[in-house]
Amino acid sequence: MKATYSQAQVKRKADALERQLRLVMHGVPLELVDHATGDQLLVMEEIVNRDIEIQYKIKEAATSNGIGIAFGGKK
């Protein structure tokens, strides 16, 4: 398979699709993303970003707790 796009073309196309693809990757149905306005996409992206942040905080707390248990701090 031969690629015909230049690196600049690839970057432009990726920039144009990034928001929609990230939403789909995080479970937002493709049909919803396809028919959403720009403002709706921004709202969905904000919700996904909040979820990512919450998940990160949960994992961070679990890791800290595990380290504490490993070194005898908590039981």
OpenMM code with the backbone's topology and positions (N, CA, C; nanometers):
from openmm import Vec3, app, unit

residues = "MET LYS ALA THR TYR SER GLN ALA GLN VAL LYS ARG LYS ALA ASP ALA LEU GLU ARG GLN LEU ARG LEU VAL MET HIS GLY VAL PRO LEU GLU LEU VAL ASP HIS ALA THR GLY ASP GLN LEU LEU VAL MET GLU GLU ILE VAL ASN ARG ASP ILE GLU ILE GLN TYR LYS ILE LYS GLU ALA ALA THR SER ASN GLY ILE GLY ILE ALA PHE GLY GLY LYS LYS".split()
positions = [
    Vec3(0.0852, -0.1169, 0.0000),
    Vec3(0.0000, 0.0000, 0.0000),
    Vec3(0.0899, 0.1233, 0.0000),
    Vec3(0.0701, 0.2074, -0.0959),
    Vec3(0.1521, 0.3271, -0.1081),
    Vec3(0.0729, 0.4497, -0.0619),
    Vec3(0.1353, 0.5312, 0.0205),
    Vec3(0.0728, 0.6540, 0.0684),
    Vec3(0.1007, 0.7660, -0.0315),
    Vec3(-0.0025, 0.8464, -0.0580),
    Vec3(0.0138, 0.9553, -0.1541),
    Vec3(0.0076, 1.0931, -0.0899),
    Vec3(-0.0340, 1.0990, 0.0364),
    Vec3(-0.0420, 1.2279, 0.1049),
    Vec3(0.0970, 1.2722, 0.1503),
    Vec3(0.1192, 1.4025, 0.1467),
    Vec3(0.2413, 1.4570, 0.2058),
    Vec3(0.2208, 1.4623, 0.3572),
    Vec3(0.3270, 1.4835, 0.4312),
    Vec3(0.3163, 1.4917, 0.5770),
    Vec3(0.2241, 1.6070, 0.6186),
    Vec3(0.2298, 1.7172, 0.5464),
    Vec3(0.1424, 1.8317, 0.5776),
    Vec3(-0.0042, 1.7953, 0.5551),
    Vec3(-0.0337, 1.7207, 0.4489),
    Vec3(-0.1712, 1.6788, 0.4211),
    Vec3(-0.2211, 1.5836, 0.5295),
    Vec3(-0.1353, 1.4926, 0.5712),
    Vec3(-0.1718, 1.3991, 0.6773),
    Vec3(-0.2043, 1.4762, 0.8047),
    Vec3(-0.1214, 1.5729, 0.8395),
    Vec3(-0.1437, 1.6518, 0.9604),
    Vec3(-0.2748, 1.7298, 0.9526),
    Vec3(-0.3018, 1.7926, 0.8387),
    Vec3(-0.4264, 1.8679, 0.8214),
    Vec3(-0.5486, 1.7780, 0.8357),
    Vec3(-0.5453, 1.6631, 0.7735),
    Vec3(-0.6592, 1.5713, 0.7804),
    Vec3(-0.6770, 1.5158, 0.9220),
    Vec3(-0.5657, 1.4848, 0.9881),
    Vec3(-0.5732, 1.4362, 1.1262),
    Vec3(-0.6302, 1.5444, 1.2183),
    Vec3(-0.5867, 1.6672, 1.2001),
    Vec3(-0.6388, 1.7778, 1.2809),
    Vec3(-0.7899, 1.7928, 1.2614),
    Vec3(-0.8361, 1.7752, 1.1376),
    Vec3(-0.9776, 1.7918, 1.1076),
    Vec3(-1.0632, 1.6808, 1.1687),
    Vec3(-1.0083, 1.5621, 1.1833),
    Vec3(-1.0866, 1.4475, 1.2319),
    Vec3(-1.0638, 1.4133, 1.3788),
    Vec3(-0.9665, 1.4759, 1.4407),
    Vec3(-0.9249, 1.4347, 1.5750),
    Vec3(-1.0384, 1.4383, 1.6766),
    Vec3(-1.1118, 1.5455, 1.6844),
    Vec3(-1.2168, 1.5579, 1.7854),
    Vec3(-1.3208, 1.4464, 1.7692),
    Vec3(-1.3676, 1.4262, 1.6457),
    Vec3(-1.4700, 1.3243, 1.6229),
    Vec3(-1.4175, 1.1846, 1.6545),
    Vec3(-1.2958, 1.1548, 1.6122),
    Vec3(-1.2401, 1.0224, 1.6357),
    Vec3(-1.2186, 0.9969, 1.7841),
    Vec3(-1.1709, 1.0968, 1.8568),
    Vec3(-1.1516, 1.0793, 2.0009),
    Vec3(-1.2853, 1.0523, 2.0714),
    Vec3(-1.3890, 1.1221, 2.0295),
    Vec3(-1.5208, 1.0986, 2.0891),
    Vec3(-1.5666, 0.9556, 2.0637),
    Vec3(-1.5496, 0.9083, 1.9415),
    Vec3(-1.5892, 0.7715, 1.9081),
    Vec3(-1.5042, 0.6709, 1.9865),
    Vec3(-1.3743, 0.6984, 1.9988),
    Vec3(-1.2850, 0.6092, 2.0740),
    Vec3(-1.3262, 0.5994, 2.2210),
    Vec3(-1.3909, 0.7026, 2.2724),
    Vec3(-1.4341, 0.7031, 2.4120),
    Vec3(-1.5793, 0.6595, 2.4277),
    Vec3(-1.6366, 0.6033, 2.3214),
    Vec3(-1.7674, 0.5410, 2.3336),
    Vec3(-1.8862, 0.6222, 2.2873),
    Vec3(-1.8661, 0.7431, 2.2388),
    Vec3(-1.9786, 0.8210, 2.1864),
    Vec3(-2.0168, 0.7590, 2.0518),
    Vec3(-2.1437, 0.7263, 2.0324),
    Vec3(-2.1845, 0.6615, 1.9075),
    Vec3(-2.1505, 0.7454, 1.7836),
    Vec3(-2.1036, 0.6788, 1.6809),
    Vec3(-2.0651, 0.7451, 1.5568),
    Vec3(-2.1809, 0.8262, 1.4987),
    Vec3(-2.3016, 0.7733, 1.5065),
    Vec3(-2.4179, 0.8439, 1.4522),
    Vec3(-2.4394, 0.9777, 1.5228),
    Vec3(-2.4146, 0.9800, 1.6522),
    Vec3(-2.4291, 1.1037, 1.7295),
    Vec3(-2.3220, 1.2040, 1.6896),
    Vec3(-2.1996, 1.1572, 1.6746),
    Vec3(-2.0889, 1.2440, 1.6359),
    Vec3(-2.1086, 1.2977, 1.4950),
    Vec3(-2.1538, 1.2113, 1.4036),
    Vec3(-2.1733, 1.2513, 1.2637),
    Vec3(-2.2759, 1.3622, 1.2461),
    Vec3(-2.3769, 1.3643, 1.3318),
    Vec3(-2.4859, 1.4601, 1.3154),
    Vec3(-2.4783, 1.5774, 1.4121),
    Vec3(-2.3711, 1.5875, 1.4873),
    Vec3(-2.3592, 1.6930, 1.5879),
    Vec3(-2.3076, 1.8228, 1.5253),
    Vec3(-2.3494, 1.9337, 1.5833),
    Vec3(-2.2964, 2.0642, 1.5435),
    Vec3(-2.1596, 2.0825, 1.6099),
    Vec3(-2.0888, 2.1849, 1.5707),
    Vec3(-1.9598, 2.2149, 1.6316),
    Vec3(-1.9714, 2.2377, 1.7816),
    Vec3(-2.0767, 2.3105, 1.8235),
    Vec3(-2.0970, 2.3347, 1.9665),
    Vec3(-2.1268, 2.2052, 2.0410),
    Vec3(-2.2064, 2.1187, 1.9811),
    Vec3(-2.2375, 1.9911, 2.0443),
    Vec3(-2.1123, 1.9047, 2.0578),
    Vec3(-2.0266, 1.9077, 1.9568),
    Vec3(-1.9008, 1.8335, 1.9645),
    Vec3(-1.8138, 1.8852, 2.0783),
    Vec3(-1.8114, 2.0175, 2.0952),
    Vec3(-1.7333, 2.0762, 2.2049),
    Vec3(-1.7864, 2.0318, 2.3412),
    Vec3(-1.9189, 2.0260, 2.3558),
    Vec3(-1.9786, 1.9834, 2.4819),
    Vec3(-1.9450, 1.8363, 2.5084),
    Vec3(-1.9579, 1.7524, 2.4066),
    Vec3(-1.9249, 1.6108, 2.4224),
    Vec3(-1.7772, 1.5931, 2.4564),
    Vec3(-1.6919, 1.6712, 2.3930),
    Vec3(-1.5490, 1.6637, 2.4204),
    Vec3(-1.5198, 1.7044, 2.5652),
    Vec3(-1.5866, 1.8055, 2.6158),
    Vec3(-1.5686, 1.8486, 2.7541),
    Vec3(-1.6085, 1.7370, 2.8507),
    Vec3(-1.7174, 1.6694, 2.8209),
    Vec3(-1.7633, 1.5600, 2.9064),
    Vec3(-1.6616, 1.4460, 2.9053),
    Vec3(-1.6116, 1.4113, 2.7884),
    Vec3(-1.5102, 1.3056, 2.7779),
    Vec3(-1.3846, 1.3459, 2.8543),
    Vec3(-1.3417, 1.4709, 2.8394),
    Vec3(-1.2216, 1.5177, 2.9101),
    Vec3(-1.2401, 1.5121, 3.0617),
    Vec3(-1.3581, 1.5467, 3.1092),
    Vec3(-1.3857, 1.5378, 3.2528),
    Vec3(-1.3777, 1.3928, 3.2991),
    Vec3(-1.4337, 1.3019, 3.2187),
    Vec3(-1.4296, 1.1612, 3.2537),
    Vec3(-1.2854, 1.1100, 3.2594),
    Vec3(-1.2039, 1.1506, 3.1638),
    Vec3(-1.0629, 1.1108, 3.1633),
    Vec3(-0.9941, 1.1600, 3.2897),
    Vec3(-1.0222, 1.2836, 3.3280),
    Vec3(-0.9613, 1.3409, 3.4482),
    Vec3(-1.0037, 1.2653, 3.5739),
    Vec3(-1.1320, 1.2312, 3.5831),
    Vec3(-1.1818, 1.1557, 3.6988),
    Vec3(-1.1172, 1.0175, 3.7039),
    Vec3(-1.1101, 0.9507, 3.5892),
    Vec3(-1.0476, 0.8183, 3.5848),
    Vec3(-0.9009, 0.8256, 3.6258),
    Vec3(-0.8323, 0.9300, 3.5823),
    Vec3(-0.6918, 0.9490, 3.6203),
    Vec3(-0.6791, 0.9647, 3.7713),
    Vec3(-0.7663, 1.0448, 3.8311),
    Vec3(-0.7607, 1.0669, 3.9759),
    Vec3(-0.7886, 0.9380, 4.0526),
    Vec3(-0.8814, 0.8575, 4.0029),
    Vec3(-0.9122, 0.7295, 4.0682),
    Vec3(-0.7911, 0.6374, 4.0621),
    Vec3(-0.7283, 0.6290, 3.9462),
    Vec3(-0.6104, 0.5423, 3.9306),
    Vec3(-0.4942, 0.5929, 4.0154),
    Vec3(-0.4797, 0.7244, 4.0216),
    Vec3(-0.3727, 0.7837, 4.1020),
    Vec3(-0.3925, 0.7509, 4.2495),
    Vec3(-0.5158, 0.7617, 4.2970),
    Vec3(-0.5454, 0.7306, 4.4372),
    Vec3(-0.5227, 0.5822, 4.4650),
    Vec3(-0.5637, 0.4962, 4.3723),
    Vec3(-0.5445, 0.3527, 4.3905),
    Vec3(-0.3960, 0.3178, 4.3943),
    Vec3(-0.3180, 0.3799, 4.3084),
    Vec3(-0.1737, 0.3559, 4.3063),
    Vec3(-0.1099, 0.4020, 4.4363),
    Vec3(-0.1470, 0.5208, 4.4816),
    Vec3(-0.0926, 0.5731, 4.6078),
    Vec3(-0.1290, 0.4822, 4.7242),
    Vec3(-0.2519, 0.4344, 4.7238),
    Vec3(-0.2965, 0.3447, 4.8301),
    Vec3(-0.2175, 0.2145, 4.8254),
    Vec3(-0.1965, 0.1615, 4.7062),
    Vec3(-0.1202, 0.0380, 4.6919),
    Vec3(0.0231, 0.0527, 4.7377),
    Vec3(0.0840, 0.1646, 4.7073),
    Vec3(0.2214, 0.1908, 4.7525),
    Vec3(0.2245, 0.2024, 4.9043),
    Vec3(0.1263, 0.2690, 4.9599),
    Vec3(0.1195, 0.2809, 5.1052),
    Vec3(0.1068, 0.1448, 5.1715),
    Vec3(0.0235, 0.0588, 5.1167),
    Vec3(0.0072, -0.0765, 5.1725),
    Vec3(0.1368, -0.1556, 5.1588),
    Vec3(0.2026, -0.1429, 5.0438),
    Vec3(0.3262, -0.2166, 5.0188),
    Vec3(0.4358, -0.1804, 5.1184),
    Vec3(0.4345, -0.0572, 5.1638),
    Vec3(0.5382, -0.0129, 5.2580),
    Vec3(0.4879, -0.0089, 5.4020),
    Vec3(0.3743, -0.0733, 5.4270),
    Vec3(0.3243, -0.0884, 5.5630),
    Vec3(0.2518, 0.0301, 5.6205),
    Vec3(0.2132, 0.1253, 5.5372),
    Vec3(0.1468, 0.2443, 5.5881),
    Vec3(0.0004, 0.2254, 5.6205),
    Vec3(-0.0729, 0.1596, 5.5346),
    Vec3(-0.2174, 0.1422, 5.5530),
    Vec3(-0.2501, -0.0056, 5.5483),
    Vec3(-0.3609, -0.0386, 5.6101),
    Vec3(-0.4077, -0.1783, 5.6048),
    Vec3(-0.5528, -0.1807, 5.5673),
] * unit.nanometer
topology = app.Topology()
chain = topology.addChain("A")
for resn in residues:
    res = topology.addResidue(resn, chain)
    for name in ("N", "CA", "C"):
        topology.addAtom(name, app.Element.getBySymbol(name[0]), res)
